[in-house]
């Protein structure tokens, strides 16, 4: 497994309208790509999503959201 790219993203939490942040890490595996997403503000919310090559390229080229 190899880290391809990581970034911090900010977003508005819909219930409290607070600005929150999350860490996103794109990993390359033998079977494709994994996207690891975790709350960067100390939350316990973590997700791992399997991506195909096309989806990984779209994620890499995506602009930061606010």
C-alpha positions as CSV (number, residue, x, y, z in Angstrom):
1,X,0.0,0.0,0.0
2,X,1.3,3.4,-1.0
3,X,0.1,6.9,-0.2
4,X,-0.7,8.8,-3.4
5,X,-2.0,12.1,-2.0
6,X,-3.5,13.5,1.2
7,X,-5.4,16.7,1.9
8,X,-7.4,18.5,4.5
9,X,-10.9,19.7,3.5
10,X,-13.3,22.0,5.2
11,X,-17.1,21.8,5.0
12,X,-20.1,23.3,6.8
13,X,-21.8,20.9,9.2
14,X,-25.5,21.0,8.2
15,X,-27.1,20.9,11.7
16,X,-24.9,23.4,13.6
17,X,-23.5,25.4,10.6
18,X,-20.0,25.1,12.0
19,X,-17.0,24.8,9.8
20,X,-15.5,21.4,10.2
21,X,-12.5,19.7,8.7
22,X,-11.7,16.2,7.5
23,X,-8.5,14.4,6.3
24,X,-8.7,12.6,3.0
25,X,-5.9,10.1,2.0
26,X,-5.8,8.4,-1.4
27,X,-3.9,5.0,-1.2
28,X,-2.8,2.7,-4.0
29,X,-3.1,-1.0,-3.4
30,X,-2.6,-4.1,-5.6
31,X,-6.4,-4.2,-6.2
32,X,-6.9,-0.5,-7.1
33,X,-7.3,2.6,-4.9
34,X,-8.6,3.2,-1.4
35,X,-9.9,6.6,-0.2
36,X,-9.6,7.0,3.6
37,X,-11.6,9.8,5.1
38,X,-11.5,10.8,8.8
39,X,-12.8,13.8,10.8
40,X,-9.8,16.0,11.3
41,X,-11.5,17.8,14.2
42,X,-11.2,14.9,16.6
43,X,-14.4,13.1,15.7
44,X,-14.4,9.3,15.5
45,X,-16.0,9.2,12.1
46,X,-13.8,7.2,9.7
47,X,-14.6,5.8,6.3
48,X,-12.7,3.7,3.7
49,X,-14.0,3.6,0.1
50,X,-12.7,1.4,-2.7
51,X,-12.2,3.5,-5.9
52,X,-11.5,2.4,-9.5
53,X,-8.8,4.3,-11.5
54,X,-11.2,6.7,-13.1
55,X,-12.8,7.6,-9.7
56,X,-9.3,8.1,-8.2
57,X,-8.4,10.5,-11.0
58,X,-11.6,12.5,-10.6
59,X,-10.9,12.7,-6.8
60,X,-7.3,14.0,-7.5
61,X,-8.6,16.7,-9.9
62,X,-11.5,17.8,-7.7
63,X,-11.4,21.3,-6.3
64,X,-11.5,22.0,-2.6
65,X,-15.0,22.5,-1.4
66,X,-16.1,25.1,1.2
